[in-house]
Amino acid sequence: AFALKAVGGRTTKSESNFFSSVGRIQAGTVGKPKVMLLGSSITGRLPDRANGFEGFANMGCDGGSAVDALRAIDSGILPIAPTLVIEANTLSLALDPMSSEVGAAMRSPWFKLGMRYPALSAYARPAAFAYSILLSRKIGEYGNPESEDDLKVTSKPRAILSAPQSSVSTEQKALIEELVPLLDRLEARGCKLVFIWLPPARSGNSPPPTWIRQLLAESHSLWWDLGNEALPELVTLTDSVHMSAPSAARTVISLRKGLLELESAR
């Protein structure tokens, strides 16, 4: 508890992706965030309120997808936020009917204990303090959270009114049939749902998969393609998939601006 207080309340990385994800999600349930970022390790690289980006809680699940958190929110394991930002990059991982390791862990008693008592959480593991420092050295600094330095995206979240007429696989159809009523239930609870494609861009600036567009159309969720629309020179990666800290910060700043304009337009 003393060590957590000394580092500002939480760590950002642990000795494995599993404990990093569990700790990140447990920390995201503290207080009442305005925006929850749901997704995979791509989302997990984004800064949140622990880095000064007030109102944002990162719930990225390494090795999983946003569906793990959506199911946990729908079942009452995780709290809900006024806005859920749902990463589309890795939604295909949810086509596997087996829950991810982190998804299964969220149903365990020790996960709930860590939500209630931070000193018993995965982000309070002794190794997490050292690994957080190492991660910071690898990905760089997020910089000033009040900066206006974004991805220079000119579009805004929009509705997908219809999807191209094409066949979907049995697995894709089953996931759509599960998620549409789930998303409807979350929306009925007053939640705004925004699906995003995070940088980097898809190969050849191709459109998102047809089954995802069908999911968007049937659930009446909003869509925002930050990956294909961001200025390429503003997106730097630490490997072939994950953004560096400066690019991740620009992404959240773009999100903050877009969501604020969306709220003002209501």
N, C-alpha and C positions, 0 to 999 in steps of 0.2 A: 504494500500500500504506500509506503514511504517512497519507494522507487518510482511508482506510477506518478505520484504527485510531483516528483522532481523532474519528470520528462513531460509534464503538462497534461497528464491524465491517461495517456495511452501510448502504446508502441505501434509501429507500422509494418513490422516484418518479424517472423519467427523462424525457427530452424527448419521448417518444412512448409510447402504450399498449403497443406491441410491446416496446420495450426495458424498460419497467417490468415487464411480465409475465415476460420472459425472466430479468431480474435477480432478481425475486421468487422464481421457481422454482429458479434456481441457488442462491440463498441458503438456500432451504428444504431443500436436500439436505445441508447442512453438519451434521456431528454426527449425533445419533440422536434426533430428535424423537419424542415419544410419540403425538402427534396431528397428522395432516396435514389441512389444510383445502383441499379441492379444489372448484373452481368457476370462476366468471366474475369480472368486475370487481366484482360485488356482494360476493363472497368476498374479493376483493383489498383491500377497505376494512377488513377485520377486522384487529385487532392480533394480533401473535404474540410470540414470544420476543424479537424485536428491540425490542418495546415493554414488556418485562417480564413477559409472559404465558408463563411457563416451560412448556416441553414442547410448545407449539403452533408449527407451521410453516405459514405461509400459502403455498399454491401456486395462488392464483387466477390465471386466464388471461383477461386483458382481450380481449373479442371472441370468446372461445371458451367452452368449458364444462368441467365436471369430467371428461368423457369423454376429453379430450385427455391429461390427467394419468393417468387410469386405464389408457389404452392404453400410455403410456410406462412406468408401473410394471409392468404385465403383461409387457412386452417386455424389462424389465431396464435400461431407460435411466435411470429414476429409482428410488431406493431405496424400500422399503416401510416403513410405520410400523405399530405395533400397532393403531392405530385410524385409519380413514379416514372423515372427515366429508365427505359428498358433497352439494353444493348441487344441489337439484332445480329451482330457479327457471328455469334456462336450459338444461336438458337437451335441450329441443327443438332447440337449435342443432346438436346432434349428428346430427339427422335428415338434414342435408346430408352426403352421402357424402364430400365434400371435406374434408380436414383443415384446421383453422384455420392461420393464418400461424405462430402460436406452436407449435402442434402439430407442424408441419413442421420448425420450427427446432430442436426438441428432438432430432431425429434427426441433426443436423449435427455435424461434428467440433468446431467452435468452441464449441458449447454445452457439450460434454463437457469441453473445455479450461477453460472458465470455471467449471465445477463443481469442477475440481481445483485451479485457481489463482485465488483470489478477485480478485487484482489485474488479471486478464484477463477478469473477468466483466462482464456487462451492468450490474450494480449498482455497478461502479467507473468507469463512464463519467464524464468530467468534468462534463457537464451534470447528472448525477444528483444531485450535491451541492446545486446551486442549486434544482433542481425539487423536491427533498425538502422544503426549507424552505418553498417556495411552497405545496405540498400541505398541510403542517401548518397554515399560516395559513388555508387554505380550509376544512378540515374540523374544525379545533379540536384539543383535546388529549384523549388517551385516559384520562387520569387515573390513579388508583392501581390497579395490577393486582390488588392484594389486597383491593379493595373487595368488598362483598357486594351492591352495587347492580346487580341483574340486570333481566331483562324481566318478572319476576313471572309466569312461566309455571308452571302447576301440574302439567302433564303430564310424562311421561318418554318416552324412545324406546320404541317398541313394534313388534311384528311385525304385518305385514299378512298375514292368513292366506288371504284370498281377494279377488279383484277382481271388480267388477261385470261381468256378462256383456254385452259389447258388442263391436262390430267395431273393429279397429284398422287403420290404413292400412298399405300395403305397406312404407313407409319405417319406420313405428313397429315393425312386426313384425320387420323386418330388424335394427333396433337392439336390440330385446329379445333376439333370437336370438344376437346378438354378445355382449351384455353379461352375460347369465345365466351362460354358462360361464366368462367372464372373471372375474366376481365370485366364482364357485365356486372358481376357482384361487387367488384372493387369500385367500379364507377358509381354504382348505386350507393356506395358508402361515402361519396363525395370526392373520390380520388380522380385526378387528371392523369391520363396515361399517354406517355410520349415514347414511341419506339425510335431509336436512333441507330445509325451505323457510324461507329467511331472510326477515326483514322487508324490505319492507312486505308486508302481507297481500294475498291475492288479492282481486280485485274481488267484493264481496258475500259475502266469506268462503266462496267456493265451494270444493268439494273439489278436490284435485289432478287433473290429467288422467287419464282412465281408463287410458291406456297406461302411465303411470308407476306407477299402482297395480298393474297387471298385472306390470310389471317387479319391483316390490317383493315381490309374492306369489310369483313364480316363483324369485326369487333368495334368498328367506328373509332379506332384509336388514331392518334396523330403520328406522323412520320417525319423524320428529319435526317437527311443524308449528309452528315458532317464529313464523312470519309471522302466521298467523291467531290464534294464542293469546297473543301478547304484548300487554300493555296499550298501546293506541294512543298514549296521551300520552307513552309512554317511547320512541317511535320517531320520530326526527326525521331528515329527509333533506336532502341538499345539492342534489338535483334531484328528479326523479320516481321515481328508482330506488335511488340509493346513499345509505347511511346516513352520518350525521355521526359523528364520532369518539366522542362519548359514547354514542350508541346502539350503535355497533359494539362498544364495550367491554362494554356490558351484555350483548350477544349472546354474546360469548366467555365472560363470567362465567357466564351461563346454561348454555352448553355444558359448561363445566368442572364445574359442579355436577351436571348430568345424567349426564355420562359417569362421574364419580366414583361416583355412586350405582349406576350400571349395573355398574361394576366390583365394587363391594362386594356386589352381589346375586348375583354368579356363584359 
